[in-house]
Amino acid sequence: MMESTTTIPHDGLVQTGLLRSLMLMAWIVEARDPYTGGHLWRVARMAEALGRASGLAEEEVRRIALAGFLHDIGKIGVPDAILRKPGKLDDDEYAVIKTHPSIGQRILAQHPLAHLVMDVVLCHHETPDGRGYPMALAANDIPMDARLIGICDAFDAMTSTRPYRKGMAIGGALDIIEKAAGRQFDAALAMRFVALGRDGAFDHIVGHSEEGIPLGACASCGPVIQRYKSTQAGDHADCPACNARYQWHPSGGGLKAVATGKMHGSLGMPLPDTSLLNTLLSEWAPQLA
C-alpha cells in the first residue's frame, strides 16, 4: 500500500501538465461510458464536502477530491462491450469490471504523481467487512481516503439513472448507506456523509455534471446528456447511449434537451470539457504544491 503524501514537483507548469494528463485520461474513461456523465465531478465534489466535514486539512481535502476524479481510471482497460452494456452485467462481465482497480494501479505505476491517488484508485471498492475487492481488505487496513471515496462512489451510483433502473431519491440512498455503515462503509464516515446529505449538502451535486448544470434527459435513456457552461440555445447534443440527436432550447431560465428526431452525425463521443478541467486544475494544483 502506498503512503499518502502531498509532495509533488514544485515547477508549476510541470505540475499542472502532469495533473492535466491524468484528468484527461479519466475523462476519456467517462466519455466511453454513456451512463455515467458527470460521475467524476460529482464524486470529487462530494469527497470535498465529506473531507471538510471530517476535519481534514485543506491540502488533504483537495488531494482526495483529485483522487475522486481519478478513481475509475482503470476502466480504460475494460472492453466497450462491457462498459457500454445497457443492461445488468452477468457474473463473467462483473468479474471483468472488478479488475479495474488493479488495471488502474498498473497504469499509474510509473506516473510521477501516482502516490497522490494510488490508494484510492486501488482500494475504493474495498469494504470494512472484508468482502470488497481486489484484495479483500478489512476495516482500517483500507486507506482512509479510499474508504471516503467508496462512500461517495456508491452514493452516486445509487442516485444515477441506468437503462434498467431509475436513480434512487437522495433520501433512499442515504438510508441504505446508514444501514450498511460498519459493513460496506466506514461507520464514522458513513454517518457523517448521511448527516451532510440530510442537511442538503448534495442536492446541488446529484443529477448534475457541473456546478449549476443538471444533466439533460434523453427520452429513451434518462438523464445522460451533458452540457457545458459554454453551451448555448440552438447547440446540438447527442445521447451517448442511443445516439439520438438533441438540441438545447431555453426552458425555465435554463436549457432543455429537445429531441430532433435524428441520429447523431459527427459529434459522437463527447469531447473533453476543457473549461471544467481548467477550473478544477486551478482549484487543486495550488493546494497540492
Secondary structure as the mmCIF struct_conf table of DSSP 4:
data_model
#
loop_
_struct_conf.conf_type_id
_struct_conf.id
_struct_conf.beg_label_comp_id
_struct_conf.beg_label_asym_id
_struct_conf.beg_label_seq_id
_struct_conf.end_label_comp_id
_struct_conf.end_label_asym_id
_struct_conf.end_label_seq_id
HELX_LH_PP_P HELX_LH_PP_P1 MET A 2 SER A 4
BEND BEND1 HIS A 10 HIS A 10
HELX_RH_AL_P HELX_RH_AL_P1 GLY A 12 ARG A 32
TURN_TY1_P TURN_TY1_P1 PRO A 34 TYR A 35
TURN_TY1_P TURN_TY1_P2 GLY A 37 GLY A 38
HELX_RH_AL_P HELX_RH_AL_P2 HIS A 39 ALA A 53
TURN_TY1_P TURN_TY1_P3 SER A 54 GLY A 55
HELX_RH_AL_P HELX_RH_AL_P3 GLU A 58 LEU A 70
TURN_TY1_P TURN_TY1_P4 HIS A 71 ASP A 72
HELX_RH_3T_P HELX_RH_3T_P1 ILE A 73 GLY A 77
BEND BEND2 VAL A 78 VAL A 78
HELX_RH_AL_P HELX_RH_AL_P4 ASP A 80 LEU A 83
TURN_TY1_P TURN_TY1_P5 ARG A 84 ARG A 84
BEND BEND3 PRO A 86 GLY A 87
HELX_RH_AL_P HELX_RH_AL_P5 ASP A 91 ILE A 97
TURN_TY1_P TURN_TY1_P6 LYS A 98 THR A 99
HELX_RH_AL_P HELX_RH_AL_P6 HIS A 100 LEU A 108
TURN_TY1_P TURN_TY1_P7 ALA A 109 GLN A 110
TURN_TY1_P TURN_TY1_P8 PRO A 112 LEU A 113
HELX_RH_AL_P HELX_RH_AL_P7 ALA A 114 CYS A 123
TURN_TY1_P TURN_TY1_P9 HIS A 124 HIS A 125
TURN_TY1_P TURN_TY1_P10 PRO A 128 ASP A 129
BEND BEND4 GLY A 130 GLY A 130
BEND BEND5 TYR A 133 MET A 135
HELX_RH_3T_P HELX_RH_3T_P2 ALA A 139 ASP A 141
BEND BEND6 ILE A 142 ILE A 142
HELX_RH_AL_P HELX_RH_AL_P8 MET A 144 THR A 159
BEND BEND7 SER A 160 SER A 160
STRN STRN1 ARG A 162 ARG A 162
TURN_TY1_P TURN_TY1_P11 PRO A 163 TYR A 164
STRN STRN2 ARG A 165 ARG A 165
HELX_LH_PP_P HELX_LH_PP_P2 LYS A 166 ALA A 169
HELX_RH_AL_P HELX_RH_AL_P9 ILE A 170 LYS A 179
TURN_TY1_P TURN_TY1_P12 ALA A 180 ALA A 180
STRN STRN3 ALA A 181 ALA A 181
TURN_TY1_P TURN_TY1_P13 GLY A 182 GLN A 184
STRN STRN4 PHE A 185 PHE A 185
HELX_RH_AL_P HELX_RH_AL_P10 ALA A 187 ARG A 198
TURN_TY1_P TURN_TY1_P14 ASP A 199 GLY A 207
STRN STRN5 HIS A 208 GLU A 210
TURN_TY1_P TURN_TY1_P15 GLU A 211 GLY A 212
STRN STRN6 ILE A 213 PRO A 214
HELX_LH_PP_P HELX_LH_PP_P3 LEU A 215 LEU A 215
STRN STRN7 GLY A 216 CYS A 218
TURN_TY1_P TURN_TY1_P16 ALA A 219 CYS A 221
STRN STRN8 GLY A 222 ILE A 225
TURN_TY1_P TURN_TY1_P17 LYS A 229 SER A 230
TURN_TY1_P TURN_TY1_P18 ALA A 233 GLY A 234
STRN STRN9 HIS A 236 ASP A 238
TURN_TY1_P TURN_TY1_P19 PRO A 240 CYS A 242
STRN STRN10 ALA A 244 SER A 251
TURN_TY1_P TURN_TY1_P20 GLY A 252 GLY A 253
STRN STRN11 GLY A 254 MET A 263
BEND BEND8 SER A 266 SER A 266
BEND BEND9 MET A 269 MET A 269
HELX_LH_PP_P HELX_LH_PP_P4 PRO A 270 PRO A 272
HELX_RH_AL_P HELX_RH_AL_P11 THR A 274 LEU A 288
#
